[in-house]
Amino acid sequence: MNTNLIIIDGHSSVGKTSISKLVAKQVSLAHDAYWLHEECENHPIRHNEFSFGELGTAAGMERNRTGMLKKWGAFRDSITASGKVCVTEGCFLHAYDRYFIHSAWDENDIVAYCSQVLDVIDALNPVIVFLHRPDLRKSLEKAFIARGQWWRDLMLRRDDAHVYVNENSMFDAIEFEQTKMMAIFDQLPCSKIKMDTTDEQWAQYVQEIIAFIGLKYKKEEPYACNLQQYIGTYQCQGGGGDAEWVIDYDETKQCLYTTLFWPYMPMRCMGDNVFELISFPVELHFQKDLDRLQFRVHGNYDWDLNDQLFVKV
């Protein structure tokens, strides 16, 4: 393997987080590696992304170009200095629906900028993985069930370049965005791989990516533990105020899940009394205190629950 940066990109709901986290775990078995969730604290690219100038003016976008290329340069230098492999989700092609479509740039400007980013990070021998789904509407509808009404509204009632006629028009707009991202990806002069994730065969996709970057895939066996003991409602004891954290058991999938800010956030046991939220850079470390089960939140996610203690009630 000769890359130090792997970018897992694509539109919302195609599996960027799940796949990038699993890829990072596989890479870490052979190399010193780390994973960056899009919403982690102070993400080197996502934090204050495209905030240097107004999106709607040529002068503003020129300031954004200069500022963002500096951010990518600083990101490159930090990875080089660490000597590690970085796996990050989004923050490259995903900028299309977040910023480019609202901006003064045309398609040539966007492709030129993406090529400039690749020039900046060229020393890292980056690998770009583009995830997509031909039926993005079906994918989003499934995600809405797990992520709730607020996320549905976020996706379908955006105040952006698309004229809202009805929900069908917004699904069409999102499909259009994915098509444009893919067209940009197809022009990128770098090591890259495109994957249709419709079937949600996560292990298979990760195996393909790991093979593409020149590593051997190692199957991860589930950690055996008694899941039932963790079921219940937990009350925050610190700065999180009256926040409650509910943990329940999914009989069908035979896993724990929480209903914190999404209706369904699956959990996986990582070791003795340690669980991770599967699609987030968050771990829960459990212990008993005076016969009351409690856990502390560990992770690199941009919220006020980091390091907070939750006690079972």
N, C-alpha and C positions, 0 to 999 in steps of 0.2 A: 504494500500500500504506500503510495507516495503523495497522498493528499493530507492537508492539515485543516481543511474546511469543507464541510458537507452541508449544503443548504437544501432542506426539504421544503418545497414550495408548492403553491397551488391555491385554489379558491377555498372558501370556508366549507367545512363539512366533509372534505375528501380524505381526512385522516393524517394531516400534517403532524399534529402533536403526537398521536399514538405511534406513528412510524418513526418519527425523529427520535423519540425517547427510547424506543427499542433498538434503533440503529446505534445510538450512543452507548447503550449498555453492551451491545455486541463489540463495538470498537474498543471499549474500555477493557475487554478481556485480553486484548493483545497490545494495546497502547494506552498511554495516559490520555484520557479524553474527558470532555465535559459537554453538557447539553444546555442549550439556552431556549427556554420557552419564550414565545413572542411577548408575553406579558410579564416576564420576570422583572425584578427591580433593576432599573438603570440599564436596560438592554443597550449594548453599544450602538445598535442601529435604530431600533424601534423607539427608544426614548427621545422625545422631541424630534421625531422624524419629520422632514420637510417643513420645518418651522422657521426657516431662515428668511423667507420672503413670501409674498402673496402668491397663491397658486394661479390666480387668474391673469397675471401680467407676465410679459416676457422678462422684464427686469427682475421681478420677484422669483421667477423660476430659475433665472441665472444664478441668483444668490443661493437658491436651494441646491442647484447643481454643485456649486463650489463648496457649500457647507456639507452636503452629503458625501461628496468624494473625500473630504477631510475626515469625516466620521468613518468611512470605509478604510481609509488609510490608517487611522488610529486603531481600528479593529484588527486589521492585518498585523500591525506592530505588536499589539497585545497578545495575539495568538503566537506569533513568532517568539516573543520573549518568554511565554509560558512553556514553550516546547511541547505543547499538548495539541491534540486534535479537537477541534470544535465542531459540534453538530448543532445547527440552529434551524428553527422552522420559520418559514415565511420571510418577511422583511426584505425581499428582493422583487420578485415578480408580483407578489401580493400588493405591492405599492400601486399597481395599476388601478384597482378599484378604490383604494384608499385616497390616492392623490392624483395620479396621472389623468384620470378621466375627468377630474374637475379642473384641470390645469390648462394653461395656454399652450402646452406642448402638443405637437402633432405626432403621428406615429414615427416619423423619422427622428424627431427629437428624443422620443422615448427609447428607441432602439440604440441611438447614439449614446445616451446616458448609460444604459445597461452595459454597453460595450466598454465604456469608460470605467465602470465599476469593476468589470472583469480585468481590465488592465491594471487597476490599482491592487487587486488581490491576486494577481497572477502568480506571485512568488509562493503562494500557498497551494498551488495546483488544485484549485477548487473543483468540487463535483457538485453539479446542480441536479437535483431530483425533482421532476415535475409530476405531481399527482393530479389526476383528473377523473371525472365521471361523465360519460355521455348523457346520462339522465340526472343532471344536477338538481332538478326540482325534487325528484324522489329522494335523493340524498339529503336535501335540506329538510324536507318534510319529516324524515326520520329523526334528524337532529333536533327539530323543534320539540319533539316528544321528550327527549332527554334534557334539553336546555331551557324549555319553558317559553311562556308567552313573551317575556321581555326580549328574549333573543330573536324570536320571530319578528317582533316589531322592529328590532334593530336592523334586521336584514331586509325586510320588505317595506318599511316606511321611512327609508332614508331620504333626507333632503339633499339630493345630489344632482348629477347631470342628467339622470333619467326622469322623464316626466311620468309622474304617477297617474295611471289611469285606473288600474285595479291591480289585484295581486298577480294576475296572469302577466300583466305588463312588467312587473318587477322580477318575476321568475325569468321572463325573456331577457331582461336587462342583465341579470346575473349570468345567464348562459352566454350572453354577448361578451361580458367581461372575461369569462373563462376562455372563450375563443381567442380573444385578443392576447391574453397571457400566453396561450399556447403558441400563437403566431410569433410572439417575441422570443419565447423559448426556442423555437425551431431555428431562429437566426443566431442564437448565441454561439460564439466560437470557443467552446470549452468542452471539457469532459462532462457528459450529461446522459441522463436516462429518464424516459417517460413511462409512467405506469398508470393503468386504469385500475382504480381501487374499488370498483363497483361491488365485487364479491366479498369484500372485507376479509380477505384471507391474509391477515396481518403477518403471520409467521412466514408465509410464502414471499410476500413483498420484501420483508426484511432480508430473507435469504438471498433474493435476487440482488438487492442493493449491496449487501456484504460481499457477494461474489463479484459484483461489478467493480468494487474498489480493491479487490484482491485479497480478501480475508476469508477464513473458513468459518462458517456459521456453527455456533454451538447452541444446542437446544437447552433452554432453561426449564428445569423441572419446578413445578409449583412447590412452595414451602408448606408442609403439612402443619395445620394448627386447628384448634377448636374455635371456629368462627362465632358460634352462638354466644359465647361469653361477652363479646364486645357489643352486642345489640343493645340499644337504649338511647336515651336522651342525655346529652351532656351540656352543662351550663358553663359559660365562660367566667373565669374568676379574675380576669385582669381588665386591660384597657378595651376589650371588645364589648363592654357594657353588658346588656342582657342577651347577648347572642347565644343561641342554642345550636347545637350540632347534633342532628339526629342520624343514627346509624341503624340500618335495617338489613335484612337478609333476603336475597333474591333466590327463591327456590329453583327457578328455571335455570339460571346461570350459575347457581351455587357459589355466589360471591356476596360479600358485603357491599353496600352502597350507602351513600349519604344523600341528604336532601338539603344541602347547605344553601347554595345560591342557584344551582341547577336542580331540577326535580330528581335527576338520576346521575350520580357521580360514582362509578364503580371503584372499588378498592381492591388492592392485592397485598397479600401477606409477603413481606420481604425477609422476615426473620422473627426471632422471639419477640413478641409484643411490638413489632414494627410493621406498619402498613403504609402503602403509598396510594395517593389518588392517581389513577392510571393515566389520565391525560393532563396532569398538572405537576409542577416541580415541588410537590408537597409530600411530606411524610408525617405520620402520626406515631408518636412513641408512647406506648401505654405502660402504666405501672399501677400497683395497688398502694393506697395510702389509707391506713385505718380501715381496711376492708372495703374501701370505695375505689372503684376503678377510675382512672383519670388518664388523660393524654396531653402531651405538649406538641404544638405545631412546629415543625421544622421545614424550612424550604426557602426558595428564592422566587417568591411570587409577590406581585405588587398589591398587597392588601394589609389591613391592620391586624390580622389574626396571627401573623408571624410571631413565634415564641410565646403565644398565649397558652394558658393552662385551662383545660376543660375537665370538669368533674362530673361523673355520672350521677343523675338525680333520680 
